[in-house]
Amino acid sequence: MTKQELLPEGVDPGKASVARIYDAMLGGEHNFAIDREALAAFTAIDPQVRSLARANRAFLGRAVRFLVDAGVRQFLDLGSGIPTQGNVHEVAQAAAPDARVVYVDNDPVAVAHSASLLADNPGAAIVNGDIRRPADILASPKVREVIDFEQPVAVLMITILHFITEEEQPGDLVAAYRDALPAGSWLALTHATDEDRPDTAAAVGKLYRSKATSPVTARSRDGIARLFDGFDLVEPGLVHVPLWRPDAEDELPDNPREFWVYAGVGRKQ
């Protein structure tokens, strides 16, 4: 950490932040030396990590456009991270100006930059909260001000659930949000898998346990699919992230398994 990089309140100078590492992967500027050091170690394990991050971000944009086309006008983005290009409210409101978005994160840098970005947008808000406390998130006055839970809501869990350990019961966590949603609501998620590149997943998991604020728990495809209990997956189902409804101009990878993250979108039954 350099002297010039002043730390916001609540930042642990000894740990890289999941949100800030992802910002660095995407070429953002809201990260610190310790985050870039962690990214360098990640890149040594998987040289295409930046391509994976961009593919994940591109999926988010495609999923939001799909959901807007399906009639969704409310989005709850859990573990939203630091704002960058193609934020959910930008994509959704470009297609439907009446779309409303609530972001949720507990990283001080992510919350501060989100608040600044959204200051003049009445249809979007940021909540400082831990997604592992769904009752608190769902009862938040700011969430309730923006989101009408009598109408369909799309919950976004983009590369966040693999930071939830087995002991924290990710399936129960998703179910708590699902049960608060009316029928016709949606879940979109991406999640790292340990089936395609188990050695890489294990090494990354060890890296995050030692250097970052949250560990990584990659899961099997079946384990990720179970997170959609109570939702009907839409075509093409649960697939490697570049393969979920790619745009016509997207260049598809020769070996999708190199992108060791699954993506899917499901509708509540």
C-alpha positions as CSV (number, residue, x, y, z in Angstrom):
1,M,0.0,0.0,0.0
2,T,1.5,3.3,-1.0
3,K,1.3,6.4,1.1
4,Q,-0.7,8.1,-1.6
5,E,-3.4,5.5,-1.4
6,L,-5.5,6.7,1.5
7,L,-7.7,4.0,3.0
8,P,-11.4,4.7,3.6
9,E,-12.7,3.9,7.0
10,G,-13.4,0.2,7.4
11,V,-10.7,-1.0,4.9
12,D,-8.3,-3.6,6.2
13,P,-4.8,-2.6,4.9
14,G,-3.6,-6.2,5.3
15,K,-6.2,-7.8,3.0
16,A,-7.1,-7.4,-0.6
17,S,-10.8,-6.7,-1.2
18,V,-12.9,-9.0,-3.5
19,A,-14.6,-6.0,-4.9
20,R,-11.4,-4.1,-5.6
21,I,-9.6,-7.1,-7.1
22,Y,-12.5,-7.5,-9.6
23,D,-12.3,-3.7,-10.3
24,A,-8.6,-4.3,-11.1
25,M,-9.4,-7.2,-13.3
26,L,-11.7,-5.0,-15.4
27,G,-9.1,-2.3,-15.7
28,G,-10.8,0.0,-13.1
29,E,-9.0,2.7,-11.0
30,H,-10.6,2.1,-7.6
31,N,-8.2,-0.4,-6.2
32,F,-5.0,-0.4,-4.1
33,A,-1.6,-1.8,-4.4
34,I,-2.5,-4.8,-2.3
35,D,-5.4,-5.6,-4.6
36,R,-3.1,-5.4,-7.7
37,E,-0.6,-7.7,-5.9
38,A,-3.4,-10.2,-5.4
39,L,-4.4,-9.9,-9.0
40,A,-0.9,-10.5,-10.2
41,A,-0.8,-13.7,-8.1
42,F,-4.1,-14.7,-9.6
43,T,-2.8,-14.0,-13.1
44,A,0.2,-16.2,-12.5
45,I,-2.3,-19.0,-11.7
46,D,-4.6,-18.2,-14.6
47,P,-3.2,-15.9,-17.3
48,Q,-6.7,-15.3,-18.8
49,V,-8.3,-14.1,-15.6
50,R,-9.0,-10.7,-17.1
51,S,-10.7,-12.3,-20.1
52,L,-12.8,-14.3,-17.6
53,A,-13.8,-11.1,-15.8
54,R,-14.8,-9.4,-19.0
55,A,-16.9,-12.4,-20.1
56,N,-18.6,-12.3,-16.7
57,R,-19.3,-8.6,-17.0
58,A,-20.6,-9.1,-20.6
59,F,-23.0,-11.8,-19.3
60,L,-24.4,-9.3,-16.8
61,G,-25.3,-6.9,-19.6
62,R,-26.9,-9.6,-21.7
63,A,-28.9,-10.9,-18.7
64,V,-30.2,-7.5,-17.8
65,R,-31.3,-6.8,-21.3
66,F,-33.0,-10.2,-21.5
67,L,-34.8,-9.4,-18.2
68,V,-35.9,-6.0,-19.3
69,D,-37.3,-7.6,-22.5
70,A,-39.1,-10.1,-20.3
71,G,-40.9,-7.2,-18.5
72,V,-38.7,-6.8,-15.4
73,R,-38.4,-3.3,-14.1
74,Q,-36.9,-4.0,-10.7
75,F,-33.4,-5.3,-9.9
76,L,-31.7,-6.2,-6.7
77,D,-28.0,-6.5,-7.3
78,L,-26.3,-8.4,-4.4
79,G,-22.6,-8.0,-4.0
80,S,-22.6,-5.4,-6.8
81,G,-19.0,-4.3,-6.4
82,I,-17.4,-1.1,-7.6
83,P,-19.2,0.8,-10.4
84,T,-17.6,0.4,-13.9
85,Q,-18.9,0.5,-17.4
86,G,-22.2,-1.2,-18.1
87,N,-23.7,-1.0,-14.6
88,V,-27.1,-2.5,-14.1
89,H,-29.0,0.7,-13.9
90,E,-27.3,2.0,-17.0
91,V,-28.2,-1.0,-19.0
92,A,-31.7,-1.4,-17.6
93,Q,-32.6,2.3,-17.8
94,A,-31.3,2.7,-21.3
95,A,-33.9,0.1,-22.4
96,A,-36.6,1.0,-19.9
97,P,-36.3,4.5,-18.3
98,D,-38.7,3.5,-15.5
99,A,-36.4,0.6,-14.3
100,R,-35.3,0.7,-10.7
101,V,-32.2,-0.8,-9.2
102,V,-30.8,-1.3,-5.7
103,Y,-27.2,-2.3,-5.3
104,V,-26.0,-4.0,-2.2
105,D,-22.3,-4.3,-1.0
106,N,-20.3,-4.1,2.2
107,D,-17.0,-2.9,0.7
108,P,-16.5,0.7,1.7
109,V,-14.9,1.7,-1.6
110,A,-17.8,0.1,-3.6
111,V,-20.4,1.8,-1.4
112,A,-18.7,5.2,-1.6
113,H,-18.3,5.2,-5.4
114,S,-21.8,3.8,-6.0
115,A,-23.3,6.6,-3.8
116,S,-21.5,9.2,-5.8
117,L,-22.6,7.7,-9.1
118,L,-26.2,7.4,-8.1
119,A,-26.7,10.7,-6.3
120,D,-28.9,12.2,-9.0
121,N,-30.7,9.0,-10.0
122,P,-34.0,8.6,-8.2
123,G,-34.5,5.2,-9.7
124,A,-31.3,3.6,-8.2
125,A,-29.7,3.3,-4.8
126,I,-26.9,1.7,-2.9
127,V,-27.3,-0.1,0.4
128,N,-24.3,-0.8,2.7
129,G,-25.1,-4.4,3.8
130,D,-24.0,-8.0,4.0
131,I,-25.9,-10.2,1.6
132,R,-25.5,-13.0,4.2
133,R,-28.1,-11.2,6.2
134,P,-31.1,-11.4,3.9
135,A,-33.6,-10.3,6.5
136,D,-31.7,-7.1,7.1
137,I,-31.3,-6.4,3.3
138,L,-35.0,-7.1,2.6
139,A,-36.2,-4.9,5.5
140,S,-33.9,-2.0,4.6
141,P,-35.9,1.2,4.2
142,K,-33.9,2.1,1.1
143,V,-34.6,-1.2,-0.5
144,R,-38.3,-0.9,0.3
145,E,-38.4,2.6,-1.0
146,V,-37.1,1.5,-4.5
147,I,-38.4,-2.1,-4.8
148,D,-42.0,-3.1,-4.7
149,F,-42.1,-6.7,-3.6
150,E,-45.6,-7.1,-4.9
151,Q,-44.2,-6.9,-8.4
152,P,-41.6,-9.2,-10.1
153,V,-38.0,-8.5,-9.1
154,A,-34.8,-9.8,-10.6
155,V,-32.2,-10.7,-8.0
156,L,-28.6,-10.7,-9.4
157,M,-25.9,-12.7,-7.7
158,I,-23.0,-12.2,-10.1
159,T,-19.8,-14.0,-8.9
160,I,-20.8,-13.5,-5.3
161,L,-22.0,-16.9,-4.1
162,H,-18.6,-18.6,-4.4
163,F,-17.6,-16.2,-1.6
164,I,-20.2,-17.9,0.6
165,T,-18.7,-21.0,2.4
166,E,-20.5,-24.3,2.8
167,E,-20.9,-23.5,6.5
168,E,-22.8,-20.3,5.5
169,Q,-25.3,-22.5,3.5
170,P,-25.5,-20.7,0.1
171,G,-28.6,-22.7,-0.8
172,D,-30.5,-21.4,2.2
173,L,-29.2,-17.9,1.5
174,V,-30.6,-17.9,-2.0
175,A,-33.9,-19.4,-0.7
176,A,-34.3,-16.6,1.8
177,Y,-34.3,-14.1,-1.1
178,R,-36.4,-16.3,-3.3
179,D,-39.1,-16.7,-0.7
180,A,-39.4,-12.9,-0.4
181,L,-40.1,-12.6,-4.2
182,P,-43.5,-12.9,-5.9
183,A,-44.1,-15.5,-8.6
184,G,-42.7,-14.4,-11.9
185,S,-39.5,-13.0,-10.3
186,W,-36.0,-14.0,-11.5
187,L,-32.6,-15.0,-10.4
188,A,-29.4,-14.5,-12.5
189,L,-26.1,-15.7,-11.2
190,T,-22.6,-16.7,-12.1
191,H,-20.4,-19.0,-10.0
192,A,-17.0,-20.5,-10.3
193,T,-16.7,-24.3,-10.8
194,D,-14.1,-26.7,-9.6
195,E,-14.9,-29.3,-12.3
196,D,-13.3,-27.8,-15.4
197,R,-9.9,-26.8,-14.0
198,P,-9.7,-28.3,-10.4
199,D,-6.0,-27.4,-9.9
200,T,-6.7,-23.8,-10.9
201,A,-9.7,-23.5,-8.7
202,A,-7.8,-25.0,-5.7
203,A,-4.9,-22.6,-6.2
204,V,-7.2,-19.6,-6.5
205,G,-9.1,-20.7,-3.4
206,K,-5.8,-20.9,-1.5
207,L,-4.8,-17.5,-2.8
208,Y,-8.1,-15.8,-1.7
209,R,-7.9,-17.5,1.7
210,S,-4.5,-16.1,2.4
211,K,-4.7,-12.6,0.8
212,A,-8.3,-11.5,0.4
213,T,-11.2,-10.5,2.6
214,S,-13.3,-13.5,1.6
215,P,-12.4,-17.1,0.6
216,V,-13.5,-18.7,-2.7
217,T,-15.5,-21.9,-2.7
218,A,-15.8,-23.2,-6.2
219,R,-18.6,-25.8,-6.7
220,S,-19.6,-28.5,-9.1
221,R,-22.1,-27.8,-11.8
222,D,-24.7,-29.8,-10.0
223,G,-24.0,-27.8,-6.8
224,I,-24.5,-24.6,-8.7
225,A,-27.6,-25.9,-10.4
226,R,-29.1,-26.6,-6.9
227,L,-28.9,-22.9,-6.1
228,F,-31.7,-22.4,-8.7
229,D,-34.2,-24.6,-6.6
230,G,-37.6,-23.0,-7.0
231,F,-36.6,-21.3,-10.3
232,D,-37.0,-22.6,-13.8
233,L,-33.9,-22.1,-15.9
234,V,-34.4,-20.5,-19.3
235,E,-32.5,-21.6,-22.4
236,P,-29.7,-22.4,-22.7
237,G,-29.7,-23.5,-19.1
238,L,-26.7,-23.4,-16.9
239,V,-23.7,-23.0,-19.2
240,H,-20.2,-21.6,-19.3
241,V,-20.4,-17.8,-19.0
242,P,-19.5,-16.9,-22.6
243,L,-22.2,-19.3,-24.0
244,W,-25.2,-17.8,-22.3
245,R,-27.1,-16.1,-25.2
246,P,-24.1,-14.5,-26.8
247,D,-24.6,-11.5,-29.0
248,A,-24.1,-11.9,-32.7
249,E,-20.8,-10.1,-32.6
250,D,-19.4,-12.0,-29.6
251,E,-16.4,-14.2,-30.3
252,L,-17.0,-17.6,-28.8
253,P,-14.1,-19.5,-27.2
254,D,-12.8,-22.6,-28.8
255,N,-12.8,-24.3,-25.3
256,P,-15.5,-22.9,-23.1
257,R,-14.2,-24.9,-20.1
258,E,-11.3,-22.5,-19.9
259,F,-13.9,-20.1,-18.7
260,W,-14.4,-21.9,-15.4
261,V,-17.5,-20.0,-14.4
262,Y,-21.1,-21.1,-15.0
263,A,-24.0,-18.7,-15.7
264,G,-27.8,-19.1,-15.7
265,V,-31.0,-17.2,-15.4
266,G,-34.2,-18.7,-13.9
267,R,-37.8,-17.6,-13.3
268,K,-39.6,-18.2,-10.0
269,Q,-42.2,-20.9,-10.3
